[in-house]
Each structure stands twice: as C-alpha cells, then as structure tokens.
Amino acid sequence: MTQKPKKRKEVEAVDVLDHRHCEICGRVVPPNEKYCSPKCEEKAVKERKSMERFRKIWIAILVAFTIFMIVQILLRLPG
Ligand SMILES: [Zn+2]
C-alpha cells in the first residue's frame, strides 16, 4: 500500500489556522479570536439577534401562508 504525501493539505490547513478575519470588519485577528474588538463583537451579537428575529418573522409568514393555502384547497374541494 502506498500513501500519497499530505504535505500540500497540511500547508493549507496551517494557512487557514494561522489567522482569521474579523466577522464584522474583515480585519485579520488571531485564530482564537472571532472579532478584532469588543465593539465588533457587540455589533455581531446585535446582528445575530436581528437575524434571528427576521428568520422568526419569515417562518411565521410561511406557516401562515401554508395554512391559508391548505384552507383554500379544502374550501375548493367538492362536497
Ligand atoms: Zn472588527
């Protein structure tokens, strides 16, 4: 059995782990940090909360629409 050298993959993994970008402003941050500053972290939390609210509203609309469609189909059934 022959094994291919994994050097290329290792280099890529190291490159990814070496640094990451702030999720808000895109600045380079250490691999153990998600944001470059508490300000960006605060912004991220706020954004996530508004995203969650937006998603909940969308789900509510979809559920309401589905129920409306089912009611329409049921009303159109003969008999
Ligand atoms: Zn930032």
PDB file of the backbone (N, CA, C, O) and the ligand in Angstrom, with CONECT records:
HET     ZN  A 101       1
ATOM      1  N   MET A   1       0.841  -1.216   0.000  1.00  0.00           N
ATOM      2  CA  MET A   1       0.000   0.000   0.000  1.00  0.00           C
ATOM      3  C   MET A   1       0.867   1.255   0.000  1.00  0.00           C
ATOM      4  O   MET A   1       1.797   1.389   0.795  1.00  0.00           O
ATOM      5  N   THR A   2       0.546   2.148  -0.892  1.00  0.00           N
ATOM      6  CA  THR A   2       1.331   3.384  -0.948  1.00  0.00           C
ATOM      7  C   THR A   2       0.469   4.562  -0.497  1.00  0.00           C
ATOM      8  O   THR A   2      -0.710   4.676  -0.831  1.00  0.00           O
ATOM      9  N   GLN A   3       1.099   5.406   0.254  1.00  0.00           N
ATOM     10  CA  GLN A   3       0.363   6.586   0.727  1.00  0.00           C
ATOM     11  C   GLN A   3       0.920   7.843   0.070  1.00  0.00           C
ATOM     12  O   GLN A   3       2.133   8.039   0.000  1.00  0.00           O
ATOM     13  N   LYS A   4       0.036   8.670  -0.398  1.00  0.00           N
ATOM     14  CA  LYS A   4       0.477   9.918  -1.014  1.00  0.00           C
ATOM     15  C   LYS A   4       0.904  10.919   0.066  1.00  0.00           C
ATOM     16  O   LYS A   4       0.313  10.977   1.145  1.00  0.00           O
ATOM     17  N   PRO A   5       1.913  11.683  -0.235  1.00  0.00           N
ATOM     18  CA  PRO A   5       2.325  12.695   0.752  1.00  0.00           C
ATOM     19  C   PRO A   5       1.224  13.736   0.974  1.00  0.00           C
ATOM     20  O   PRO A   5       0.573  14.192   0.034  1.00  0.00           O
ATOM     21  N   LYS A   6       1.036  14.097   2.256  1.00  0.00           N
ATOM     22  CA  LYS A   6      -0.061  15.013   2.591  1.00  0.00           C
ATOM     23  C   LYS A   6       0.426  16.454   2.812  1.00  0.00           C
ATOM     24  O   LYS A   6      -0.245  17.276   3.436  1.00  0.00           O
ATOM     25  N   LYS A   7       1.596  16.714   2.284  1.00  0.00           N
ATOM     26  CA  LYS A   7       2.221  18.000   2.611  1.00  0.00           C
ATOM     27  C   LYS A   7       1.343  19.188   2.184  1.00  0.00           C
ATOM     28  O   LYS A   7       1.171  20.150   2.933  1.00  0.00           O
ATOM     29  N   ARG A   8       0.805  19.100   0.992  1.00  0.00           N
ATOM     30  CA  ARG A   8       0.005  20.209   0.456  1.00  0.00           C
ATOM     31  C   ARG A   8      -1.189  20.524   1.352  1.00  0.00           C
ATOM     32  O   ARG A   8      -1.497  21.684   1.628  1.00  0.00           O
ATOM     33  N   LYS A   9      -1.854  19.454   1.798  1.00  0.00           N
ATOM     34  CA  LYS A   9      -3.031  19.629   2.645  1.00  0.00           C
ATOM     35  C   LYS A   9      -2.652  20.275   3.980  1.00  0.00           C
ATOM     36  O   LYS A   9      -3.352  21.148   4.494  1.00  0.00           O
ATOM     37  N   GLU A  10      -1.510  19.812   4.525  1.00  0.00           N
ATOM     38  CA  GLU A  10      -1.046  20.362   5.801  1.00  0.00           C
ATOM     39  C   GLU A  10      -0.781  21.859   5.691  1.00  0.00           C
ATOM     40  O   GLU A  10      -1.150  22.642   6.566  1.00  0.00           O
ATOM     41  N   VAL A  11      -0.137  22.230   4.598  1.00  0.00           N
ATOM     42  CA  VAL A  11       0.184  23.645   4.385  1.00  0.00           C
ATOM     43  C   VAL A  11      -1.107  24.464   4.330  1.00  0.00           C
ATOM     44  O   VAL A  11      -1.194  25.548   4.908  1.00  0.00           O
ATOM     45  N   GLU A  12      -2.108  23.926   3.623  1.00  0.00           N
ATOM     46  CA  GLU A  12      -3.388  24.630   3.521  1.00  0.00           C
ATOM     47  C   GLU A  12      -4.045  24.785   4.885  1.00  0.00           C
ATOM     48  O   GLU A  12      -4.564  25.848   5.224  1.00  0.00           O
ATOM     49  N   ALA A  13      -4.012  23.689   5.671  1.00  0.00           N
ATOM     50  CA  ALA A  13      -4.635  23.713   6.994  1.00  0.00           C
ATOM     51  C   ALA A  13      -3.953  24.748   7.880  1.00  0.00           C
ATOM     52  O   ALA A  13      -4.609  25.502   8.597  1.00  0.00           O
ATOM     53  N   VAL A  14      -2.630  24.770   7.817  1.00  0.00           N
ATOM     54  CA  VAL A  14      -1.881  25.729   8.629  1.00  0.00           C
ATOM     55  C   VAL A  14      -2.235  27.152   8.202  1.00  0.00           C
ATOM     56  O   VAL A  14      -2.408  28.045   9.032  1.00  0.00           O
ATOM     57  N   ASP A  15      -2.336  27.334   6.914  1.00  0.00           N
ATOM     58  CA  ASP A  15      -2.645  28.664   6.397  1.00  0.00           C
ATOM     59  C   ASP A  15      -4.012  29.135   6.892  1.00  0.00           C
ATOM     60  O   ASP A  15      -4.201  30.312   7.200  1.00  0.00           O
ATOM     61  N   VAL A  16      -4.967  28.195   6.964  1.00  0.00           N
ATOM     62  CA  VAL A  16      -6.308  28.558   7.435  1.00  0.00           C
ATOM     63  C   VAL A  16      -6.279  28.849   8.932  1.00  0.00           C
ATOM     64  O   VAL A  16      -6.917  29.787   9.410  1.00  0.00           O
ATOM     65  N   LEU A  17      -5.519  28.017   9.669  1.00  0.00           N
ATOM     66  CA  LEU A  17      -5.497  28.173  11.121  1.00  0.00           C
ATOM     67  C   LEU A  17      -4.648  29.364  11.561  1.00  0.00           C
ATOM     68  O   LEU A  17      -4.840  29.903  12.651  1.00  0.00           O
ATOM     69  N   ASP A  18      -3.719  29.766  10.715  1.00  0.00           N
ATOM     70  CA  ASP A  18      -2.759  30.793  11.095  1.00  0.00           C
ATOM     71  C   ASP A  18      -3.439  32.100  11.479  1.00  0.00           C
ATOM     72  O   ASP A  18      -3.035  32.761  12.436  1.00  0.00           O
ATOM     73  N   HIS A  19      -4.445  32.458  10.748  1.00  0.00           N
ATOM     74  CA  HIS A  19      -5.153  33.694  11.066  1.00  0.00           C
ATOM     75  C   HIS A  19      -6.579  33.601  10.557  1.00  0.00           C
ATOM     76  O   HIS A  19      -6.894  32.764   9.711  1.00  0.00           O
ATOM     77  N   ARG A  20      -7.427  34.455  11.071  1.00  0.00           N
ATOM     78  CA  ARG A  20      -8.784  34.560  10.548  1.00  0.00           C
ATOM     79  C   ARG A  20      -9.179  36.026  10.494  1.00  0.00           C
ATOM     80  O   ARG A  20      -8.459  36.905  10.969  1.00  0.00           O
ATOM     81  N   HIS A  21     -10.322  36.259   9.913  1.00  0.00           N
ATOM     82  CA  HIS A  21     -10.731  37.642   9.734  1.00  0.00           C
ATOM     83  C   HIS A  21     -11.895  37.978  10.653  1.00  0.00           C
ATOM     84  O   HIS A  21     -12.773  37.151  10.898  1.00  0.00           O
ATOM     85  N   CYS A  22     -11.886  39.185  11.147  1.00  0.00           N
ATOM     86  CA  CYS A  22     -12.988  39.683  11.964  1.00  0.00           C
ATOM     87  C   CYS A  22     -14.287  39.542  11.159  1.00  0.00           C
ATOM     88  O   CYS A  22     -14.362  39.953  10.001  1.00  0.00           O
ATOM     89  N   GLU A  23     -15.296  38.958  11.791  1.00  0.00           N
ATOM     90  CA  GLU A  23     -16.539  38.676  11.066  1.00  0.00           C
ATOM     91  C   GLU A  23     -17.291  39.958  10.709  1.00  0.00           C
ATOM     92  O   GLU A  23     -18.195  39.940   9.874  1.00  0.00           O
ATOM     93  N   ILE A  24     -16.924  41.045  11.329  1.00  0.00           N
ATOM     94  CA  ILE A  24     -17.639  42.298  11.092  1.00  0.00           C
ATOM     95  C   ILE A  24     -16.891  43.188  10.110  1.00  0.00           C
ATOM     96  O   ILE A  24     -17.442  43.582   9.082  1.00  0.00           O
ATOM     97  N   CYS A  25     -15.637  43.506  10.424  1.00  0.00           N
ATOM     98  CA  CYS A  25     -14.925  44.464   9.576  1.00  0.00           C
ATOM     99  C   CYS A  25     -13.894  43.792   8.681  1.00  0.00           C
ATOM    100  O   CYS A  25     -13.324  44.450   7.809  1.00  0.00           O
ATOM    101  N   GLY A  26     -13.631  42.468   8.875  1.00  0.00           N
ATOM    102  CA  GLY A  26     -12.734  41.743   7.995  1.00  0.00           C
ATOM    103  C   GLY A  26     -11.263  41.920   8.315  1.00  0.00           C
ATOM    104  O   GLY A  26     -10.407  41.451   7.564  1.00  0.00           O
ATOM    105  N   ARG A  27     -10.951  42.592   9.423  1.00  0.00           N
ATOM    106  CA  ARG A  27      -9.560  42.760   9.808  1.00  0.00           C
ATOM    107  C   ARG A  27      -9.000  41.411  10.268  1.00  0.00           C
ATOM    108  O   ARG A  27      -9.737  40.572  10.786  1.00  0.00           O
ATOM    109  N   VAL A  28      -7.712  41.212  10.078  1.00  0.00           N
ATOM    110  CA  VAL A  28      -7.072  39.952  10.477  1.00  0.00           C
ATOM    111  C   VAL A  28      -6.992  39.906  12.004  1.00  0.00           C
ATOM    112  O   VAL A  28      -6.529  40.849  12.645  1.00  0.00           O
ATOM    113  N   VAL A  29      -7.455  38.785  12.572  1.00  0.00           N
ATOM    114  CA  VAL A  29      -7.423  38.605  14.025  1.00  0.00           C
ATOM    115  C   VAL A  29      -6.737  37.275  14.330  1.00  0.00           C
ATOM    116  O   VAL A  29      -6.651  36.421  13.447  1.00  0.00           O
ATOM    117  N   PRO A  30      -6.243  37.075  15.566  1.00  0.00           N
ATOM    118  CA  PRO A  30      -5.631  35.787  15.936  1.00  0.00           C
ATOM    119  C   PRO A  30      -6.635  34.646  15.786  1.00  0.00           C
ATOM    120  O   PRO A  30      -7.844  34.866  15.864  1.00  0.00           O
ATOM    121  N   PRO A  31      -6.129  33.414  15.568  1.00  0.00           N
ATOM    122  CA  PRO A  31      -7.036  32.280  15.313  1.00  0.00           C
ATOM    123  C   PRO A  31      -8.004  31.999  16.447  1.00  0.00           C
ATOM    124  O   PRO A  31      -9.063  31.414  16.220  1.00  0.00           O
ATOM    125  N   ASN A  32      -7.664  32.405  17.667  1.00  0.00           N
ATOM    126  CA  ASN A  32      -8.562  32.139  18.795  1.00  0.00           C
ATOM    127  C   ASN A  32      -9.552  33.287  19.031  1.00  0.00           C
ATOM    128  O   ASN A  32     -10.371  33.232  19.948  1.00  0.00           O
ATOM    129  N   GLU A  33      -9.464  34.317  18.199  1.00  0.00           N
ATOM    130  CA  GLU A  33     -10.383  35.452  18.322  1.00  0.00           C
ATOM    131  C   GLU A  33     -11.340  35.476  17.140  1.00  0.00           C
ATOM    132  O   GLU A  33     -10.957  35.144  16.018  1.00  0.00           O
ATOM    133  N   LYS A  34     -12.566  35.862  17.389  1.00  0.00           N
ATOM    134  CA  LYS A  34     -13.544  35.943  16.311  1.00  0.00           C
ATOM    135  C   LYS A  34     -13.665  37.372  15.793  1.00  0.00           C
ATOM    136  O   LYS A  34     -13.950  37.601  14.617  1.00  0.00           O
ATOM    137  N   TYR A  35     -13.442  38.332  16.699  1.00  0.00           N
ATOM    138  CA  TYR A  35     -13.603  39.737  16.328  1.00  0.00           C
ATOM    139  C   TYR A  35     -12.378  40.514  16.766  1.00  0.00           C
ATOM    140  O   TYR A  35     -11.664  40.109  17.683  1.00  0.00           O
ATOM    141  N   CYS A  36     -12.145  41.632  16.104  1.00  0.00           N
ATOM    142  CA  CYS A  36     -10.943  42.399  16.387  1.00  0.00           C
ATOM    143  C   CYS A  36     -11.089  43.254  17.633  1.00  0.00           C
ATOM    144  O   CYS A  36     -10.092  43.639  18.245  1.00  0.00           O
ATOM    145  N   SER A  37     -12.334  43.556  18.016  1.00  0.00           N
ATOM    146  CA  SER A  37     -12.531  44.411  19.185  1.00  0.00           C
ATOM    147  C   SER A  37     -13.890  44.112  19.823  1.00  0.00           C
ATOM    148  O   SER A  37     -14.766  43.546  19.170  1.00  0.00           O
ATOM    149  N   PRO A  38     -14.072  44.488  21.092  1.00  0.00           N
ATOM    150  CA  PRO A  38     -15.381  44.280  21.741  1.00  0.00           C
ATOM    151  C   PRO A  38     -16.516  44.980  20.998  1.00  0.00           C
ATOM    152  O   PRO A  38     -17.663  44.536  21.030  1.00  0.00           O
ATOM    153  N   LYS A  39     -16.177  46.078  20.332  1.00  0.00           N
ATOM    154  CA  LYS A  39     -17.174  46.821  19.565  1.00  0.00           C
ATOM    155  C   LYS A  39     -17.738  45.958  18.434  1.00  0.00           C
ATOM    156  O   LYS A  39     -18.948  45.913  18.212  1.00  0.00           O
ATOM    157  N   CYS A  40     -16.828  45.269  17.721  1.00  0.00           N
ATOM    158  CA  CYS A  40     -17.254  44.398  16.630  1.00  0.00           C
ATOM    159  C   CYS A  40     -18.053  43.217  17.174  1.00  0.00           C
ATOM    160  O   CYS A  40     -19.022  42.779  16.553  1.00  0.00           O
ATOM    161  N   GLU A  41     -17.648  42.704  18.330  1.00  0.00           N
ATOM    162  CA  GLU A  41     -18.358  41.580  18.932  1.00  0.00           C
ATOM    163  C   GLU A  41     -19.787  41.999  19.284  1.00  0.00           C
ATOM    164  O   GLU A  41     -20.742  41.257  19.052  1.00  0.00           O
ATOM    165  N   GLU A  42     -19.912  43.191  19.844  1.00  0.00           N
ATOM    166  CA  GLU A  42     -21.231  43.739  20.208  1.00  0.00           C
ATOM    167  C   GLU A  42     -22.108  43.861  18.958  1.00  0.00           C
ATOM    168  O   GLU A  42     -23.288  43.513  18.962  1.00  0.00           O
ATOM    169  N   LYS A  43     -21.491  44.363  17.902  1.00  0.00           N
ATOM    170  CA  LYS A  43     -22.196  44.529  16.638  1.00  0.00           C
ATOM    171  C   LYS A  43     -22.673  43.178  16.109  1.00  0.00           C
ATOM    172  O   LYS A  43     -23.787  43.049  15.600  1.00  0.00           O
ATOM    173  N   ALA A  44     -21.797  42.168  16.242  1.00  0.00           N
ATOM    174  CA  ALA A  44     -22.127  40.823  15.761  1.00  0.00           C
ATOM    175  C   ALA A  44     -23.306  40.244  16.535  1.00  0.00           C
ATOM    176  O   ALA A  44     -24.196  39.621  15.956  1.00  0.00           O
ATOM    177  N   VAL A  45     -23.303  40.459  17.856  1.00  0.00           N
ATOM    178  CA  VAL A  45     -24.397  39.956  18.695  1.00  0.00           C
ATOM    179  C   VAL A  45     -25.706  40.612  18.275  1.00  0.00           C
ATOM    180  O   VAL A  45     -26.732  39.944  18.148  1.00  0.00           O
ATOM    181  N   LYS A  46     -25.664  41.919  18.061  1.00  0.00           N
ATOM    182  CA  LYS A  46     -26.864  42.656  17.647  1.00  0.00           C
ATOM    183  C   LYS A  46     -27.361  42.157  16.300  1.00  0.00           C
ATOM    184  O   LYS A  46     -28.558  41.960  16.096  1.00  0.00           O
ATOM    185  N   GLU A  47     -26.411  41.954  15.376  1.00  0.00           N
ATOM    186  CA  GLU A  47     -26.777  41.487  14.041  1.00  0.00           C
ATOM    187  C   GLU A  47     -27.423  40.113  14.101  1.00  0.00           C
ATOM    188  O   GLU A  47     -28.412  39.843  13.419  1.00  0.00           O
ATOM    189  N   ARG A  48     -26.835  39.235  14.943  1.00  0.00           N
ATOM    190  CA  ARG A  48     -27.354  37.880  15.056  1.00  0.00           C
ATOM    191  C   ARG A  48     -28.779  37.914  15.612  1.00  0.00           C
ATOM    192  O   ARG A  48     -29.652  37.172  15.161  1.00  0.00           O
ATOM    193  N   LYS A  49     -28.998  38.785  16.595  1.00  0.00           N
ATOM    194  CA  LYS A  49     -30.326  38.887  17.201  1.00  0.00           C
ATOM    195  C   LYS A  49     -31.357  39.367  16.183  1.00  0.00           C
ATOM    196  O   LYS A  49     -32.465  38.835  16.116  1.00  0.00           O
ATOM    197  N   SER A  50     -30.989  40.364  15.399  1.00  0.00           N
ATOM    198  CA  SER A  50     -31.929  40.881  14.403  1.00  0.00           C
ATOM    199  C   SER A  50     -32.165  39.846  13.309  1.00  0.00           C
ATOM    200  O   SER A  50     -33.264  39.752  12.761  1.00  0.00           O
ATOM    201  N   MET A  51     -31.119  39.063  12.990  1.00  0.00           N
ATOM    202  CA  MET A  51     -31.258  37.994  12.001  1.00  0.00           C
ATOM    203  C   MET A  51     -32.234  36.932  12.495  1.00  0.00           C
ATOM    204  O   MET A  51     -33.069  36.432  11.741  1.00  0.00           O
ATOM    205  N   GLU A  52     -32.108  36.594  13.793  1.00  0.00           N
ATOM    206  CA  GLU A  52     -32.995  35.597  14.379  1.00  0.00           C
ATOM    207  C   GLU A  52     -34.434  36.078  14.356  1.00  0.00           C
ATOM    208  O   GLU A  52     -35.348  35.310  14.057  1.00  0.00           O
ATOM    209  N   ARG A  53     -34.633  37.356  14.674  1.00  0.00           N
ATOM    210  CA  ARG A  53     -35.975  37.931  14.662  1.00  0.00           C
ATOM    211  C   ARG A  53     -36.543  37.886  13.237  1.00  0.00           C
ATOM    212  O   ARG A  53     -37.695  37.509  13.021  1.00  0.00           O
ATOM    213  N   PHE A  54     -35.709  38.279  12.281  1.00  0.00           N
ATOM    214  CA  PHE A  54     -36.099  38.278  10.874  1.00  0.00           C
ATOM    215  C   PHE A  54     -36.511  36.875  10.430  1.00  0.00           C
ATOM    216  O   PHE A  54     -37.515  36.696   9.740  1.00  0.00           O
ATOM    217  N   ARG A  55     -35.714  35.880  10.842  1.00  0.00           N
ATOM    218  CA  ARG A  55     -35.995  34.492  10.477  1.00  0.00           C
ATOM    219  C   ARG A  55     -37.312  34.027  11.092  1.00  0.00           C
ATOM    220  O   ARG A  55     -38.092  33.332  10.440  1.00  0.00           O
ATOM    221  N   LYS A  56     -37.560  34.406  12.335  1.00  0.00           N
ATOM    222  CA  LYS A  56     -38.806  34.021  13.005  1.00  0.00           C
ATOM    223  C   LYS A  56     -40.005  34.616  12.281  1.00  0.00           C
ATOM    224  O   LYS A  56     -41.021  33.948  12.091  1.00  0.00           O
ATOM    225  N   ILE A  57     -39.878  35.873  11.880  1.00  0.00           N
ATOM    226  CA  ILE A  57     -40.972  36.532  11.153  1.00  0.00           C
ATOM    227  C   ILE A  57     -41.226  35.798   9.837  1.00  0.00           C
ATOM    228  O   ILE A  57     -42.373  35.569   9.455  1.00  0.00           O
ATOM    229  N   TRP A  58     -40.145  35.435   9.153  1.00  0.00           N
ATOM    230  CA  TRP A  58     -40.276  34.720   7.882  1.00  0.00           C
ATOM    231  C   TRP A  58     -40.959  33.371   8.074  1.00  0.00           C
ATOM    232  O   TRP A  58     -41.829  32.990   7.291  1.00  0.00           O
ATOM    233  N   ILE A  59     -40.561  32.655   9.117  1.00  0.00           N
ATOM    234  CA  ILE A  59     -41.164  31.348   9.395  1.00  0.00           C
ATOM    235  C   ILE A  59     -42.654  31.535   9.676  1.00  0.00           C
ATOM    236  O   ILE A  59     -43.481  30.758   9.198  1.00  0.00           O
ATOM    237  N   ALA A  60     -42.998  32.572  10.457  1.00  0.00           N
ATOM    238  CA  ALA A  60     -44.405  32.853  10.767  1.00  0.00           C
ATOM    239  C   ALA A  60     -45.186  33.123   9.483  1.00  0.00           C
ATOM    240  O   ALA A  60     -46.300  32.627   9.310  1.00  0.00           O
ATOM    241  N   ILE A  61     -44.596  33.912   8.586  1.00  0.00           N
ATOM    242  CA  ILE A  61     -45.260  34.237   7.313  1.00  0.00           C
ATOM    243  C   ILE A  61     -45.459  32.956   6.489  1.00  0.00           C
ATOM    244  O   ILE A  61     -46.530  32.728   5.928  1.00  0.00           O
ATOM    245  N   LEU A  62     -44.417  32.131   6.428  1.00  0.00           N
ATOM    246  CA  LEU A  62     -44.509  30.888   5.647  1.00  0.00           C
ATOM    247  C   LEU A  62     -45.572  29.955   6.216  1.00  0.00           C
ATOM    248  O   LEU A  62     -46.334  29.343   5.468  1.00  0.00           O
ATOM    249  N   VAL A  63     -45.618  29.849   7.542  1.00  0.00           N
ATOM    250  CA  VAL A  63     -46.611  28.990   8.193  1.00  0.00           C
ATOM    251  C   VAL A  63     -48.007  29.526   7.909  1.00  0.00           C
ATOM    252  O   VAL A  63     -48.907  28.763   7.559  1.00  0.00           O
ATOM    253  N   ALA A  64     -48.191  30.835   8.057  1.00  0.00           N
ATOM    254  CA  ALA A  64     -49.487  31.457   7.801  1.00  0.00           C
ATOM    255  C   ALA A  64     -49.908  31.238   6.349  1.00  0.00           C
ATOM    256  O   ALA A  64     -51.064  30.922   6.069  1.00  0.00           O
ATOM    257  N   PHE A  65     -48.966  31.408   5.442  1.00  0.00           N
ATOM    258  CA  PHE A  65     -49.252  31.220   4.015  1.00  0.00           C
ATOM    259  C   PHE A  65     -49.640  29.774   3.719  1.00  0.00           C
ATOM    260  O   PHE A  65     -50.578  29.514   2.967  1.00  0.00           O
ATOM    261  N   THR A  66     -48.902  28.834   4.324  1.00  0.00           N
ATOM    262  CA  THR A  66     -49.196  27.406   4.126  1.00  0.00           C
ATOM    263  C   THR A  66     -50.595  27.076   4.631  1.00  0.00           C
ATOM    264  O   THR A  66     -51.352  26.380   3.955  1.00  0.00           O
ATOM    265  N   ILE A  67     -50.938  27.573   5.814  1.00  0.00           N
ATOM    266  CA  ILE A  67     -52.271  27.330   6.382  1.00  0.00           C
ATOM    267  C   ILE A  67     -53.334  27.932   5.461  1.00  0.00           C
ATOM    268  O   ILE A  67     -54.359  27.306   5.190  1.00  0.00           O
ATOM    269  N   PHE A  68     -53.079  29.152   4.983  1.00  0.00           N
ATOM    270  CA  PHE A  68     -54.001  29.824   4.070  1.00  0.00           C
ATOM    271  C   PHE A  68     -54.230  28.989   2.812  1.00  0.00           C
ATOM    272  O   PHE A  68     -55.366  28.832   2.367  1.00  0.00           O
ATOM    273  N   MET A  69     -53.142  28.451   2.237  1.00  0.00           N
ATOM    274  CA  MET A  69     -53.236  27.633   1.029  1.00  0.00           C
ATOM    275  C   MET A  69     -54.024  26.353   1.291  1.00  0.00           C
ATOM    276  O   MET A  69     -54.851  25.945   0.475  1.00  0.00           O
ATOM    277  N   ILE A  70     -53.761  25.725   2.434  1.00  0.00           N
ATOM    278  CA  ILE A  70     -54.473  24.483   2.788  1.00  0.00           C
ATOM    279  C   ILE A  70     -55.966  24.778   2.925  1.00  0.00           C
ATOM    280  O   ILE A  70     -56.799  24.010   2.445  1.00  0.00           O
ATOM    281  N   VAL A  71     -56.300  25.885   3.577  1.00  0.00           N
ATOM    282  CA  VAL A  71     -57.693  26.274   3.759  1.00  0.00           C
ATOM    283  C   VAL A  71     -58.349  26.497   2.377  1.00  0.00           C
ATOM    284  O   VAL A  71     -59.471  26.058   2.125  1.00  0.00           O
ATOM    285  N   GLN A  72     -57.613  27.189   1.504  1.00  0.00           N
ATOM    286  CA  GLN A  72     -58.133  27.442   0.158  1.00  0.00           C
ATOM    287  C   GLN A  72     -58.415  26.134  -0.583  1.00  0.00           C
ATOM    288  O   GLN A  72     -59.458  25.979  -1.219  1.00  0.00           O
ATOM    289  N   ILE A  73     -57.473  25.203  -0.489  1.00  0.00           N
ATOM    290  CA  ILE A  73     -57.633  23.898  -1.173  1.00  0.00           C
ATOM    291  C   ILE A  73     -58.835  23.158  -0.589  1.00  0.00           C
ATOM    292  O   ILE A  73     -59.645  22.597  -1.327  1.00  0.00           O
ATOM    293  N   LEU A  74     -58.945  23.160   0.729  1.00  0.00           N
ATOM    294  CA  LEU A  74     -60.042  22.453   1.390  1.00  0.00           C
ATOM    295  C   LEU A  74     -61.390  23.056   1.003  1.00  0.00           C
ATOM    296  O   LEU A  74     -62.361  22.325   0.809  1.00  0.00           O
ATOM    297  N   LEU A  75     -61.458  24.396   0.887  1.00  0.00           N
ATOM    298  CA  LEU A  75     -62.709  25.072   0.532  1.00  0.00           C
ATOM    299  C   LEU A  75     -63.118  24.767  -0.902  1.00  0.00           C
ATOM    300  O   LEU A  75     -64.304  24.776  -1.234  1.00  0.00           O
ATOM    301  N   ARG A  76     -62.125  24.495  -1.753  1.00  0.00           N
ATOM    302  CA  ARG A  76     -62.420  24.233  -3.157  1.00  0.00           C
ATOM    303  C   ARG A  76     -62.782  22.778  -3.412  1.00  0.00           C
ATOM    304  O   ARG A  76     -63.231  22.435  -4.505  1.00  0.00           O
ATOM    305  N   LEU A  77     -62.594  21.928  -2.426  1.00  0.00           N
ATOM    306  CA  LEU A  77     -62.922  20.522  -2.621  1.00  0.00           C
ATOM    307  C   LEU A  77     -64.433  20.344  -2.800  1.00  0.00           C
ATOM    308  O   LEU A  77     -65.219  20.931  -2.056  1.00  0.00           O
ATOM    309  N   PRO A  78     -64.829  19.556  -3.760  1.00  0.00           N
ATOM    310  CA  PRO A  78     -66.274  19.346  -3.949  1.00  0.00           C
ATOM    311  C   PRO A  78     -66.870  18.537  -2.809  1.00  0.00           C
ATOM    312  O   PRO A  78     -66.216  17.672  -2.225  1.00  0.00           O
ATOM    313  N   GLY A  79     -68.098  18.832  -2.514  1.00  0.00           N
ATOM    314  CA  GLY A  79     -68.796  18.118  -1.456  1.00  0.00           C
ATOM    315  C   GLY A  79     -68.584  18.817  -0.158  1.00  0.00           C
ATOM    316  O   GLY A  79     -69.092  18.375   0.872  1.00  0.00           O
TER     317      GLY A  79
HETATM  318 ZN    ZN A 101     -13.675  44.113  13.552  1.00  0.00          ZN2+
END
